[in-house]
Amino acid sequence: MSRSIRSHVFFVGNLLHKIDLKQIANVFGAPVIEKPETYAFLCSYFHKSHIDAMIEAQGQKRPKFLESVHHYHLEINRTLPLSLFNAKTGNLDVLDEYKMSIKGLHVYCFPLGITLFAIEIDDSGSSLNDLTFAHSRIRELPSQWKEFSEEFKDALKPIKSLVPNDNVRDLVSRGNKLKIFQIALLDSADWTDGHLYEIATSSPIDIIGTAHVLDPSDDYYHSMIKENTIAPFKNWKSMSLMDSFTALIKNEGAFDEEKEKAWLGDEIRWINSYYRLIYLRVLVQKTFLSSRNDQYRLNQSNVHLMRDLTRMEQYYFYDNISYNFLPDMLNKQMEKGLGINEEREELSTQIKERENKNTNTLTGIVSAFAIISIAYDFYGLLKASTGSDSQIMPFIIGIIATLSILILVLHLARRR
């Protein structure tokens, strides 16, 4: 049976409603403030502007737009079985081969009311089949809350308390599933492209090339491996998709004390840098873009769109975030998996249409005044040539002006 030697996962959601910081602090305590030495270390690998947009550090003054960036962390450290409701029997079935330790809960606050949260789980030693099944169920937590054991739901009460009226469906403001960021250390025999695909998609293990209903077509499978996977080194590879980011690290030979220390170093780097500073950043981009594009599709006006976009472009929408190649490579891979470029292109189309409408409106205003001006000039010319001061022409000019303004008002009403 294939197992993970070590594995760590974050299930990430974006809350529907803007949360009062006092409400978060009452449940999670004070926000995480990084020490000056930690801040200096991170700034030696990442650009300072990027770090300021992602964390809060002691003694560091940030731009006003970034003053709402906070991280709240509540340690849980509870090891418990994952029990799921079985509709056929009416009982809770325990996933015996899924080893779950809930490490903690996180809330991340960002500008413009964007609030993310994460459930952090260590599931080292789990069978890969139960691991992918567990992930497929936990990511559906907002819509399947009743399917989980009371013990599991009790551990997540701090997160549930942040949504109005305990409506757990509001744990995701967009879509119906939590996002997954996961890393796993596997024996070399299990470190395959097939397992990478299956873990990334939360599919049953070893279904590639079988008659299983979830067995992907050859074309789709190979396109996912080619287009969504990077392997810059011989000992790890990663796949970035719309719903997940997965990194598999290869272990050769016995997993001894020295390799345990190496894993702890890798784990810290993946969690504190690649998850905390890159994946969450891309999720902030995704949340902002998809919400503004939804407003456009639903014909909801947003008078602050250009102002908000300008600020986001300054602090979150740029590619080079690090002095090293690997963080930038991962950033681009994650952006590709989450469809950031497509979202930005759609927003650009929206902006161009708004600019065209504004141009048409300006043209309408100029035309209205031009009509009034022509009518007035005609009246002056008629008065000069006849020497009469007719009372009818001012009346006609008034009618023309009224109709012009009425047409302009109807035009503005239609573009809204």
N, C-alpha and C positions, 0 to 999 in steps of 0.2 A: 504493500500500500504506500503510495507516494504521500509524503508529509512535508510540511515546511519545517526547516530547522529553526528559523526565527522568522517572525512576520509581525507587521505592525500596520494598522489601518486607521484612517480618519474618514468618518462619514460626515459630509459637509452639507449644510443647508443654508438657504438665504431667507431670513424671516420676512414675512409679508408686511408687517407694520414696523414703523420706526419705534424703537424701544427707548424709554426714558432711562438715562444713565443711572439715576437713583434706584430704579427698579432692578437693574442689573446688579448694582453694588450691594443691594439688600440681600441678594441671593448668592452672588459670587465673591463678594468682598471687594477690596481695592483693586484697581487695574494693575497689570504687570508693568513695572518700570524697570527697564534694562539699566545695568550699571554702566558707568562711563567707559570702563575697559572693554565691556562687551560691545558697546556702540563703536568704539575705536577699532576693534577687531573686525567687525562687520564692514565698516567703512573702508577697510584695507582690501576687501574683496569686491564689494559692491559700491556703486556710486552713492555718495552721500544723499543726493536727492531721492534716490530709490529707498534707502533706509528710512529717511524721514517720513516717507509716504506709507511705510509699513509698520513701524514700531514707535513706541514712546520710550525715551531715554532720559535718565536723570541729568538735569542741567542743560538740556538741549532745547533751544527755542526754535519752534517750527513756524512756517507760514500759517496765517490765520485759517486758510482753507483746510489745513491738515491737523488743526487742533482737536478735531473730533475723532482722530485715530486712537483707538484704545484696544487693549487685549485683556480679557478677563479669563481666569483659569481656576477651575475648581477640581481639586484632586478627589478621586473616587476610590481607586485601588481596591476594587471588589472582584473577586474571582467567583464566577457562578456558571452553571450550565445554561446553555441556550435552549429554552423550551418553546416549542411552537404549537399552536392549535391545529389539530387534525380534524378537518371537517367530517371525514368519514366515521371516525370513532367518537368524536366529541371530547377527546382527551388532549392533554398536552404531551407531545412527543419530545424527548430529549435527544439532541444531536450528540451522541456519545463521543464522537471523534472530533468534535469542535471544542478546542480549549480556549476559553474566553476570559480575559481579565480586563475589565473596564478601567482604564488608567485615569481618565479625567474627562471633563467637559470644558469647552472653550466657547467664548463669545468674542467676535472681532467686529469692532465698530469702525466705519469708514465715512468719508464725506458724503453729503447728499442723502443721508439717512440709510445708506447701505449697511446692513447688519448680517453677518454670517455667523454660524455656530458650527461646532464640530463635536462629534462623539469619538473619543480616542480609545482604541482597543488593541491590546496585545493578544494575538491568537497563535503564538508560537507553538509548534508541535502538533498542530491540527492536521488531520488528513486533508489533502487538497480538495477532495470531492466535497467533504462537509464544509470546508472553508468557503468554497465558491457558492455552495447552497446557502450557507449562513449569510454571506454578503448579499446575495440576491434578495433575501428576505429583509435584512436589516435596512437596506437602502429604500425599501418600500414602507418603512415605518410610518410616515405621515398618513398613508391611506390604509395601513394594516395594523394600526396600534392595538386593536383588540386581539390580534392573533398571538401576542407575546405574553409571557408569564408575568405575574404581578411583581415578582422579584426584579425582573429586568426593567419593567416600567418604573418601578420605584426608584431605581438608580438614575433614571433619566428625568425625574420630577423637576429638578432645577431648570432644565431646558423647557419643559412643558409649561412651567409657570410664567414664561415670558410671552406666551401667546394669549390673546384675549379669550376669555370664556373657556380656557382649556381646549380650544379647537386645534387639535394636532395637525389638521390639514394645512394650517397656516405656517407649519414648519418649513414649507417650501413656497415661496412666492411665485416661482416660475417652474412649470413642469410638475411631475408627480413623484420624483425620486430624489434621494440624496445623492450627491456626488461622492465618488470614492477616490481617495489617494492611498495607495498601498505599496509597501515594499516587502519583499520576501527573500530569504536566503534559502536556496534549494541545493540539494546534491546535484552534481554534474549530470547524472543520468536523467534528472527531472528538469534540467535547465534547457528546455526545448522551446522552439517557436510555437508549437502546438499548445504547450502549457501556458505560455505567455498570453496567447489569444484567449484561452479558456478562462484563465484567472482574470484577465482584463474585462471580459464580457460576463463574468459570473456564470459561466456555463459548466455543465458536468465535465469531469476530467476524462480525457482520452476518447472524446467523441469525434475527433477529426478523422475523416475517411471512413466513418461508419454509416449505418442507416438510421442513426438517431435523428429525431425530429429537429434538433438544434444544430446538427452537423452543418457547417456553412458550406456553400458552394465553393468549388476550387477557385473560381475567379475572385469571389469576395474575400476569401481567406488570404489568398496571395496578395491581393491589393492592400489589405490591412497590414500585413507583415511588411510590405514594401513601402507604403505611403505613411504609415503611422508609427513606425518603429525606428528607434535609433540604437546603435550599439557602438559607441565611441571607443570602448575598451573591450578586451576579451573576457572580462569577468562579470559584466552586467549589460543588460539591455532593458529598454523601456518602451511601453506602448501608451500613446495618448489618444483617448477617445472622447466623445461628447459627455459620457457619463462617468469616466474614470481615467485615472493615471496610474500605471502599474510599472514598477521596477523590479526585475528579478536579478538577484546577485548569485553568482555561482560559487559553490563550495567544492573544493577538491580534497578528497581523503577524509580522515577522521576530523571531527569538529572538536578540537582540543582547547585548552585554556588560552593559548595565544590567538587562536581564531575567534574565540569569544571576545577578547579585547578588541580585535580588529572590527568585529561586527558592531560592537558598542560605538566605536568611532564612526563607522559608516551610518549607523542608525541616527546618531546625533546630527550628522551632516545632512542627511536626507530630510529629517524632521525640521530642524532649526533653520536650514537654509532653503532647500529646494521646495519643501512644503510651505513653510511659514512665510518665506519671502518671495516665492515665485508663483506657486500654484494659487495661493490666495489672491495674489495680485491679478492673475488672469481671470479668476472668478469675479473680482470686482469689476474688471472690464466687461465681462459677459453680462453681469447683472445690470450695469448701467446701460449698455447698448441695447440689450433685449427689451428692457423696460421702455426706453425711448422709442424703439421701433414699434412696440406694441401700441403705444399711445398714438403713433401715426396711423397704424392700421385701423385702430378704433375711432379715428377722426377726433381724438382728444387734443385740444390745443395745449401747447407748452410754451409760454412766452419767455421762459428762461432757458430754452434749449441751447441757444448759441453761447450764452454765458457759462452754463454748466459744461458744455462740450469744450470750450476754451480752457477751462480749469482742469478738466480731466486730461486733455491733451498735454498740458503742462506737467502734470504730476504722475500720470499713470499710463499714458499712451505713447510710449517710446520703446524702441527695441533693445538698445544697448544699456543694460542695467548693471553690468559687471566689468571689471578689468580683466576677467578670465573668460576663456571661450565657452566652457561647459555651462555655466549659468545662462548665458545668452542662447546657447543651443537648446537647453531645456525650455527656456521661456518661449522660444519660437515653436518648439514641438507642442507645448501645451496650448499655445494660441491656435495652432492649426487644429488640434484635436477638438477644441471648444468652438471652432468656427468664428474666431474673432474677425478675420478679414472679411468674411461674408457679411457679418453684422455691420461692420464699418462701411462697407460699400452700400448697404441698404440705407444706412443713416445719411450717407453722402447724397444719395438719390433724393431722400426726403428734403435735405437742406437745399438742393438745387431747385426742387419744385417750389419750396417756400420763397426762394430768391426770385424765381420767375413770377410768382404771384405778387410779390412785393413790387417788382418792376411793372407788372400790368396795372397794379393799383396806382402807382405813381403816374403811369401814362394816362390812366382814367382821370386823375385829379387835374393833370395839366390840360387834358382835352376839355374837361368841363369849364375850366377857367378860360380856355381859348375860345370856346363857343360864346361865353358871356362877353368876352372882350370884343369879338367880331360883331356881336349884336349891338354893343354899345358904340363901336366905331361907325357902324352903319347908321345908327340913330344920329350921331354927330354929323355925318356926311349929309344925311337927308335934311337935317335942320339947317345946315349951312347953305345948301343949294336952294331950298324953298323959302328960307327966312321965317318959317313957321315953327311954333313951339308946341307940337302935337302932344297931347296927354296920352295918346294910345301907345306910342313907342315905349315909354318907360314901363307901361303895363305889359307889353309883349316881352320886353327884356326880363321883367320879373318872372314871367311864366317860363321863359327859356332857362333862367337860372334855377328855378325850382325844379324843373324836369331834369336838369343836369345833375343837381345834387341828389335827387331821388334815384336816378340811375346809378350814381356812384355808391349810394347807401346799399342798394340792392346787390351791387357787385361785391361789396365788402361782406355782406351777409352770406352770399353764396360761397365765398372762399373760406369761410369759417366752418 
